[in-house]
Amino acid sequence: MPNSKQLFNRRAFRTRGKLKKASPDRPRLSVFRSGRHIYAQLIDDKIGATLVAASTLEKEMRSKLKSSSNKAAATEVGSLLAKRALEQDLKDIVFDRGGYKYHGRVKALADAARAGGLKF
């Protein structure tokens, strides 16, 4: 029987595969959620490079936030990422939740990015 890490990786690869088939030319908003922090980055899979990134580890985020592992922190990261993406004229993206459920901090980040002007 596969362990939880193998099951997570299976869900992540399945999600990523569907996204690449659906829209291969749009950047991918990838989310990583740890116990203490949340990270988000826009990746161009054609060239294999990160275009924009934001996380709760940044100095400006650490000074704003009381805790870096809650929905409020995820909302701040999503809005910061959207602001940085719009500065580089990136509006149409595709959301890659990885192996995580679309719930809680992941959903809060996605909603903040949408409110910031990103379309997915």
C-alpha positions in Angstrom: 0.0 0.0 0.0 1.4 3.4 -0.9 2.2 5.8 1.9 0.8 9.3 2.2 3.7 11.0 0.4 3.4 8.7 -2.6 -0.4 9.4 -2.7 0.3 13.2 -2.5 2.7 13.0 -5.4 0.3 11.0 -7.5 -2.4 13.6 -7.0 0.0 16.4 -7.8 1.2 14.8 -11.0 -2.3 14.0 -12.1 -3.3 17.6 -11.5 -0.3 19.0 -13.3 -0.8 16.7 -16.3 -4.4 17.9 -16.8 -3.3 21.5 -16.6 -0.6 21.1 -19.2 -3.1 19.5 -21.6 -5.8 22.1 -21.0 -3.6 25.2 -21.5 0.0 24.7 -22.2 0.8 28.3 -23.1 -0.4 30.0 -19.9 1.8 30.3 -16.8 1.0 28.0 -13.9 0.4 29.3 -10.4 1.9 26.7 -8.2 1.2 26.5 -4.4 3.3 24.9 -1.7 1.9 24.7 1.8 4.1 23.7 4.8 3.1 23.7 8.4 4.6 27.1 9.0 4.5 29.0 5.7 2.9 29.2 2.3 4.6 29.8 -1.0 3.3 30.6 -4.4 5.0 31.1 -7.8 4.1 31.6 -11.4 6.0 29.2 -13.6 6.4 29.2 -17.4 6.7 25.5 -18.2 7.9 26.2 -21.8 11.2 27.7 -20.6 11.2 26.1 -17.1 11.5 29.4 -15.2 9.8 31.1 -12.3 8.3 34.4 -13.4 6.9 35.7 -10.1 7.1 34.4 -6.6 5.7 35.4 -3.1 5.8 33.7 0.3 5.4 34.4 4.0 9.2 34.3 4.4 9.7 37.7 2.8 10.6 40.6 5.2 7.6 42.7 4.2 5.3 39.8 4.9 6.9 38.9 8.2 6.4 42.4 9.5 2.7 42.5 8.5 1.6 39.1 9.7 1.0 37.9 13.2 1.2 34.3 12.1 2.5 32.9 8.8 0.4 29.7 8.8 -3.2 30.9 8.6 -5.7 32.0 6.1 -4.9 35.7 6.6 -1.3 35.0 5.6 -2.4 33.0 2.6 -4.6 35.9 1.5 -1.7 38.4 1.8 0.6 36.1 -0.3 -2.1 35.8 -2.9 -2.7 39.5 -3.2 1.1 40.2 -3.3 1.6 37.6 -6.0 -1.3 39.1 -8.1 0.2 42.6 -7.7 3.6 41.4 -8.9 2.1 39.4 -11.8 0.1 42.4 -13.0 3.3 44.5 -13.0 4.7 42.0 -15.5 1.4 41.9 -17.6 0.5 38.4 -16.6 -3.3 38.1 -16.2 -4.4 34.8 -17.6 -2.9 31.9 -15.7 -3.8 28.4 -14.6 -4.1 27.4 -10.9 -2.0 24.4 -9.8 -3.1 23.3 -6.3 -0.6 20.4 -6.4 -1.8 17.5 -4.3 -3.6 19.8 -1.8 -7.4 20.1 -1.5 -8.9 23.3 -2.7 -9.8 24.3 0.9 -8.5 26.5 3.7 -5.2 28.3 3.0 -5.0 27.1 -0.6 -8.5 28.5 -1.4 -7.7 31.7 0.5 -4.6 32.3 -1.7 -6.6 31.6 -4.9 -9.4 33.9 -3.9 -7.0 36.7 -3.1 -5.2 36.3 -6.4 -8.5 36.5 -8.2 -9.5 39.6 -6.3 -6.1 41.1 -7.2 -6.9 40.8 -10.9 -5.6 37.3 -12.0 -8.0 35.2 -14.2 -8.1 31.5 -13.8 
